[in-house]
Amino acid sequence: MTLSLTVNGELRSLNIEGDTPLLWVLRDELGLKGTKFGCGVGLCGACTVHLNGQPVRSCSTPLESVSGGKVTTIEGLAENGQLHALQEAWIAQGVPQCGYCQSGQIMSAAHLLDTNPAPARDDIVAAMTGNLCRCGTYSRIIAAVESVAGKPVTGESLAYNAVAVGENN
């Protein structure tokens, strides 16, 4: 089956089974290794990409459902060799530890800021809830998103709050 989709602004035609998860097409067929495999059932968020501007879990999204669509991966956020503001903030706030979840985290945060450029802290927490971080850098993730939204990074931004990020719910 031949399917076409636009990935990071480039039209791609693929001769591949339609039930192949988008994640494996991105990683194995197109060589875009930034999107990570986490749980394989769409629960952890490590594989988050944008499909037609909306965040989706690429591990559980069959290729046939994205045919003709526009996919943006973590590699597609940077423009003209310039990192996206969120990628810069991730570095400035020292967010990554192991780094495994970071591409999915950034893609979820990018969608939030595209739809709500000035989110409140509760909005950030709600938008990021579906992305798990095994290293527990949630407070730095929130601080990075707040910094891109133009909010000052304060002690409250960096105070770890397990209830706010849903660990005890």
Backbone as a ProteinNet text record, in pm:
[ID]
protein_1_A
[PRIMARY]
MTLSLTVNGELRSLNIEGDTPLLWVLRDELGLKGTKFGCGVGLCGACTVHLNGQPVRSCSTPLESVSGGKVTTIEGLAENGQLHALQEAWIAQGVPQCGYCQSGQIMSAAHLLDTNPAPARDDIVAAMTGNLCRCGTYSRIIAAVESVAGKPVTGESLAYNAVAVGENN
[TERTIARY]
85.1	0	90.3	63.6	139.4	58.1	119.5	56.4	146.2	85.9	161.8	125.8	224.1	204.8	318.4	297.3	400.9	462.1	593.8	664.8	765.3	748.5	836	850.3	736.7	732.6	771	806	848	748.1	696.9	602.5	675.6	621.8	682.5	579.9	620.4	537.2	603.4	523.8	576.7	496.6	564.9	500.2	514.7	412.1	420.5	279.5	268.5	137.7	71.6	-56.5	-130.7	-145.1	-132.8	-147	-14.4	91.8	220.9	210.1	249.8	243.9	332.4	279.5	350.9	490.2	505	634.9	741.2	709	808.5	837.9	739	763.6	861.8	836.9	925.1	1067.5	1080.2	1212.4	1283.5	1215	1281.9	1282.3	1174.9	1166.8	1224.1	1201.4	1243.9	1367.5	1414.4	1537	1526	1405.3	1385.2	1382.3	1495.5	1512	1476	1436.8	1403.1	1278.1	1182.8	1059.8	1089.9	1056.5	1097.1	982.8	1018.1	925.7	932.1	817.6	812.8	735	603.6	519	456.5	440.8	381.4	229.7	165.1	18.9	-35.5	46.3	1.6	-22.6	35.3	10.7	119.4	242.3	352.4	386.4	352.5	377.2	513.9	603.7	738.1	735.3	632.4	623.8	538.9	507.7	418	476	394.1	422.9	296.4	304.6	185.5	135	6.5	-61.3	-164.8	-143.1	-232.2	-249.6	-139.5	-138	-182.8	-222.2	-269.1	-170.6	-146.7	-56.7	-121.5	-45.1	-90.5	21.8	-15.8	81	112.9	231.2	266.8	280.7	300.4	314	183.1	72	-58.4	-140.9	-75.3	-142.6	-102.5	-195.8	-159.9	-136.1	-41.5	-3.3	-123.8	-211.4	-325.9	-414.5	-414.2	-497.6	-434.2	-309.1	-242.3	-216.7	-258.6	-235.7	-291.3	-208.4	-245.8	-229.1	-192.7	-179.9	-42.8	-31.7	93.6	143.6	261.9	323.1	442.5	449.8	568.3	627.5	757.8	831.2	920.2	989.2	1081.6	1185.2	1225.3	1322.7	1264.7	1132.4	1067.4	1038.6	1063.2	1039.7	1145.7	1269.5	1377	1357.5	1389.4	1376.2	1506.7	1550.9	1673.4	1792.2	1802	1913.2	1901.7	1791.3	1769.2	1675.6	1716.9	1631.4	1501.1	1396.3	1267.9	1286.9	1206.5	1217	1205.5	1121.5	1110.2	1237.3	1300.4	1425.6	1532.4	1535.9	1629.8	1598	1469.7	1429.2	1462	1447.7	1480.5	1627.8	1711.2	1854.5	1878.8	1820.5	1842.8	1796.1	1686.2	1633.4	1692.6	1779.1	1840.1	1737.1	1638.6	1529.2	1576	1646.1	1672.3	1767.4	1735	1830.8	1864.9	1780.1	1808	1770.4	1671.6	1632.7	1535.5	1502.3	1422.8	1285.1	1219.1	1082.5	1079	1193	1194.7	1132.4	1150	1089	937	879.6	734.7	688.4	766.2	733.6	731.3	834.9	846.2	732.8	698	589.6	456.5	431.5	309.2	311.1	424.6	437	421.7	476	464.2	317.7	242.9	100.4	28.9	59	-1.7	23.6	149.1	182.5	127.9	110	47.1	-99.6	-164.8	-307.5	-335.3	-237.3	-253	-116.5	-82.4	51.8	83.6	-18.5	3.4	-68.3	-28.5	-99.9	-69.6	-169.9	-148.7	-78	-23.9	47.6	-42.2	-166.4	-258.8	-280.5	-280.7	-294.2	-173.8	-56.1	66.5	64.4	31.5	26.7	-74.8	-191.3	-294.7	-247.5	-183	-137.3	-26.4	53.7	169	138.5	20.9	-13.2	2.4	-24.7	-15.4	125.3	224.9	364.3	435.7	486.7	555.5	705.1	764.5	909.7	961.1	1036	1087.8	1186	1249.8	1348.8	1284.5	1158.8	1087.2	1125	1154.6	1193.4	1073	958.9	836	847.5	909.4	918.3	1001.3	1106.2	1187	1113	1031.1	948.9	852.2	785.4	692	765.5	881.9	959.9	1000.3	1037.5	1077	958.7	842.6	723.5	685.9	691.2	660.9	756.7	882.8	979.8	950.8	909.6	875.5	747	657.6	531.9	552.3	676.3	706.3	681.9	662.6	641.1	776.4	796.2	922.4	933.4	1051.3	1075.7	1109	1025.3	1039.8	1061.1	1078.5	1089.9	966.2	850	726.4	730.4	789.3	801.3	884.6	988.5	1083.4	1051.3	951.1	914.2	843.8	896.4	837.2	707.1	603.3	472.4	413.1	426.6	381	231.1	155.4	11.7	-22	46.2	17.4	43.5	142	172.2	104.7	21.9	-62.7	0.6	110.7	176.2	99.6	24.4	-45.7	-195.6	-238	-381.9	-424.3
-116.8	0	124	218.4	342.1	452.3	515.6	623.5	745.6	863.6	988.1	1071.7	1138.4	1231.1	1331.6	1443.8	1546.6	1538.3	1519.8	1509.3	1623.8	1707.5	1823.6	1906.3	1923.5	2007.3	1939.2	1812.9	1740.2	1629.6	1632	1529.2	1396.7	1293.9	1160.6	1059.7	972.9	861	733.8	647	524.4	405	300.1	174.5	83.5	87.4	18.4	-18.8	-120.1	-162.6	-50.1	-30.4	78.3	67.5	-55.4	-70.1	-52.4	-18.7	6.8	133.4	126.9	247.6	359.4	479.6	597.8	606.9	571.8	576.7	501.2	380.8	297.9	349.8	412.5	475.2	590.7	674.4	789	743.4	647.4	604.2	515.6	411.2	309.5	340.1	399	426.8	563.6	662.1	798.7	842.6	760.8	791.1	905.3	938.1	1044.8	982.6	979.1	905.4	985	1112	1193.4	1148.6	1094.7	1044.9	908.6	890.2	770.2	672.3	545.5	440.8	432.8	440.2	429.2	306.1	318.4	209.6	126.6	182.7	111.6	111.8	172.5	175.9	318.6	419	557.1	616.4	558.3	608	699.5	686.5	759.6	892.2	908.3	1034.2	1049.2	953.7	966.7	977.5	922.9	918.5	1030.9	1133.2	1239.6	1316.8	1330.7	1414.8	1495.4	1589.5	1663.6	1608.8	1586.1	1545.7	1652.4	1721.7	1832.6	1929.8	1954.5	2051.7	2000.1	1874.7	1817.6	1712.7	1707.5	1604.4	1465.9	1369.3	1230.6	1140.8	1023.2	922	837.5	853.7	788.4	637.8	586.7	441.5	368.1	439.1	374.7	438.2	511.2	573.8	500.8	427.1	354.8	450.8	416.1	501.1	535.3	440.3	466	578.8	603.9	710.1	848.2	853.9	982.6	1012.5	924.3	943.6	1078.8	1156.1	1289.4	1396.6	1357.6	1452.3	1516.9	1609	1679.8	1642	1583.1	1538.2	1627.6	1671.2	1744	1664.6	1637.9	1568.3	1668.5	1622.4	1708.7	1770.2	1694.7	1748	1863.5	1866.8	1969.8	2098.2	2101.1	2225.2	2330.3	2288.2	2383.1	2436.4	2562.3	2621.6	2689.2	2660.5	2720.9	2705.1	2588.6	2561.4	2627.7	2696.2	2765.7	2682.3	2648.8	2571.8	2646.1	2571	2625.7	2684.8	2783.9	2848.5	2747.6	2646.4	2544.1	2461.6	2430.4	2355.4	2437.3	2566.5	2656.1	2660.6	2669.3	2674.6	2544.5	2431.6	2301.5	2299.8	2354.9	2361.3	2457.7	2577.3	2680.4	2635.2	2561.4	2515.8	2382.9	2323.4	2195.6	2085.7	2082.1	1985.8	1841	1804.8	1661.5	1601.5	1482.6	1399.8	1284.7	1183.9	1078.3	1126.1	1216.2	1275.9	1195	1076	987.7	1043.7	1104.7	1154.1	1293	1356.4	1498.7	1538.1	1459.7	1500	1502	1402.6	1401.1	1514.6	1542.6	1654.1	1785.4	1808.7	1933.8	1944.7	1834.9	1840.4	1873.1	1818.8	1853.1	1999.4	2046.5	2186.4	2280.5	2242.6	2326.2	2341.2	2232	2240.4	2332.7	2319.2	2406.7	2552.8	2588	2727.8	2776.7	2685.5	2723.4	2759.6	2691.7	2714.3	2810.7	2829.7	2917.1	2978.1	3090.5	3148.3	3199.3	3217.4	3268	3178	3050.6	2959.5	2987.6	2964.7	2967.2	2837.5	2835.6	2715.6	2591.7	2606	2493	2443.5	2535.8	2497	2414.9	2456.3	2384.9	2244.2	2236.3	2106.5	2015.7	2069.2	1988.6	1941	2028.6	1992.2	1888.3	1888.6	1799.2	1669.8	1656.7	1540.6	1408.9	1403.8	1279.6	1237.4	1315.5	1283	1246.8	1125.3	1077.8	1100.9	1135.1	1154.5	1064.9	963.8	870.1	936.7	1043.5	1111.9	1215.4	1247.5	1338.9	1484.7	1529.9	1670.2	1760.2	1724.3	1798.2	1946.8	1980.1	2121.5	2199.3	2139.2	2207.4	2215.8	2115.9	2120.2	2237.9	2250.8	2361.1	2494.2	2504.5	2628.6	2663.1	2563.5	2588.3	2640.6	2580.5	2626.3	2766.9	2790.6	2925.4	3028.9	2993.9	3091.3	3127.1	3031	3060	3141.5	3119.9	3195.7	3335.9	3370	3504.1	3524.1	3416.5	3426.1	3412.6	3485.8	3471.9	3334.7	3278.8	3151.1	3183.1	3132.8	3163.8	3035.6	3050.9	2934.1	2847.3	2909.8	2833	2748.6	2802.7	2726.9	2602.7	2616.1	2507	2416.8	2454.7	2370.8	2246.8	2133.3	2007.7	1985.1	1957	1937	1810.8	1699.3	1569.6	1569.6	1639.6	1642.1	1718.1	1829.4	1909.1	1831.8	1746.1	1672.3	1536	1509.7	1392.3	1262.3	1267.8	1144.9	1070.7	1143.8	1080	1070.1	1088.7	1083.9	944.3
0	0	0	-88.5	-93.7	-26.5	71.6	146.6	141.1	138.5	137.8	259.5	312.3	422.4	418.4	481.2	489.1	627.9	631.4	758.5	765.4	865	885.2	758	689.2	570.5	440.2	445.2	325.3	291.6	168.5	125.5	111.1	174.6	170.7	121.5	31	-14.3	33.2	92.4	150	101.8	65.9	31.1	152.7	237	365.6	410.2	491.8	543.1	622.3	599.1	662	811.7	865.9	1011.1	1085.6	1014.1	1078.4	1163.1	1289.5	1372.9	1316.8	1322.8	1275.3	1336.9	1463.1	1530.9	1453.2	1410.5	1341.8	1202	1139.8	1009.9	1027.7	1127.9	1152.9	1183.3	1273.3	1318.2	1215.6	1168.8	1087.9	938.5	888.5	744.7	709.6	796.5	766.2	843.6	936.8	1010.2	1109.6	1151.3	1249.3	1387.9	1452.2	1577.7	1702.3	1687.6	1804	1876.2	1802.8	1862.7	1923.1	2049.3	2123.4	2145.8	2156.7	2198	2349.7	2413.4	2559.1	2600.4	2598.7	2647.9	2536.4	2419.7	2307.8	2303.6	2402	2404.3	2421.9	2400.2	2404.2	2540.9	2644.5	2779.9	2835.6	2789.3	2853.3	2786.2	2658.9	2590	2526.4	2541.4	2484.2	2332.3	2270.1	2124.1	2065.6	2143.1	2098.1	1980.8	1877	1761.2	1732.3	1641	1600.3	1468.4	1460.7	1338.4	1308.4	1196.9	1160.2	1276.9	1347.7	1456.7	1591.9	1600.6	1727.3	1777.7	1909.4	1960.8	1951.7	1903.7	1898.3	1947.4	1992.2	2033.9	1910.9	1858.7	1732.6	1745.1	1866.1	1883	1860.5	1877.9	1863	1750.9	1662.5	1549.4	1421.9	1360.1	1238.1	1121.7	1038.3	926	838.5	814.9	727.4	779.6	909.3	965	948.2	906	886.6	739.8	651.3	508.5	464.5	396.2	352.1	458	578.9	689	696.7	790.4	815.6	954.4	959.3	1084.1	1114.4	1238.2	1285.4	1399.6	1389.3	1494.9	1566.6	1667.7	1741.3	1647.4	1545.5	1448.9	1367.8	1354.5	1276.1	1351	1480.6	1556.5	1527.2	1513.4	1483.4	1341.4	1320.6	1187.9	1149.3	1028.1	973.4	1068.1	1130.6	1220.4	1356.8	1381.5	1508.8	1594.7	1715.7	1805.1	1833.7	1854.8	1897.3	2037.1	2071.3	2203	2316.8	2299.9	2405.2	2417.5	2306.3	2311.9	2384	2357.2	2427.1	2577.1	2610.1	2751.3	2822.6	2753.5	2813.2	2853.7	2769	2798.8	2914.7	2906.4	3008.5	3146.6	3153.1	3281.2	3326	3246	3282.7	3298.4	3208.9	3222.7	3209.2	3103.2	3082.8	3185.2	3225.4	3298.8	3206.1	3200.2	3102.7	2962.9	2954.5	2828.3	2745.1	2788.2	2704.2	2671.5	2765.9	2744.5	2683.1	2670.3	2640.1	2506.8	2401.2	2274.3	2286.6	2351.6	2371.4	2461.5	2565.2	2655.3	2577.2	2498.3	2422.3	2320.8	2255.6	2157.6	2225.1	2342.4	2415.2	2458	2505.8	2547.7	2428.2	2313.5	2193.3	2152.6	2160.5	2128.2	2226.5	2353.6	2453.5	2418	2392.5	2365.8	2232.1	2136.6	2009.3	2029.7	2122.1	2145.1	2260.3	2347.7	2463.9	2495.3	2431.6	2448.4	2588.7	2671.7	2807.8	2908.6	2916	3005.4	3152.5	3235.4	3380.1	3418.1	3536.8	3582.4	3577.7	3616.6	3612.5	3470.4	3373.5	3232.6	3187.3	3230.9	3195.2	3254.1	3381.2	3447.8	3378.4	3346.2	3279.9	3143.1	3067.5	2932.7	2935.9	3040.3	3047.2	3122.6	3178.4	3260.5	3186.7	3058.5	2983.1	2946.2	2984.5	2955.2	3085.1	3090	3209.7	3200.1	3312.7	3322.5	3434.5	3397.5	3497.7	3592.6	3547.8	3631.4	3723.8	3700.9	3789.8	3773.5	3652.5	3632.6	3605.5	3659	3632.6	3666.4	3776.9	3814.4	3712.9	3660.2	3558.6	3425.9	3395.4	3273.7	3283.2	3395.6	3416.1	3406.7	3468.7	3464.2	3320.6	3242.7	3103.5	3022.5	3040	2967.3	3013.1	3143.6	3194.4	3137.3	3125.4	3073.6	2928.4	2848.2	2708.6	2700.9	2795.1	2799.6	2855.5	2890	2938.8	3086.6	3157.6	3302.4	3372.5	3479.9	3551.7	3617.8	3612.4	3679.8	3824.2	3914	4056	4134.1	4263.1	4349.8	4341.3	4320.4	4305.9	4179.1	4072	3948.2	3969.7	4048.5	4065.9	4183.9	4264.9	4378.9	4327.5	4361.8	4316.4	4389.2	4314.3	4371.9	4310.9	4377.9	4325.1	4303.7	4385	4366.6	4238.1	4213.2	4093.6	3965.9	3964.5	3842.6	3840.1	3938.6	3934.5	3979.5	4051.2	4092.4	4201.4	4281.4	4391.8	4368.2	4245.4	4214.8	4177.3
[MASK]
+++++++++++++++++++++++++++++++++++++++++++++++++++++++++++++++++++++++++++++++++++++++++++++++++++++++++++++++++++++++++++++++++++++++++++++++++++++++++++++++++++++++++

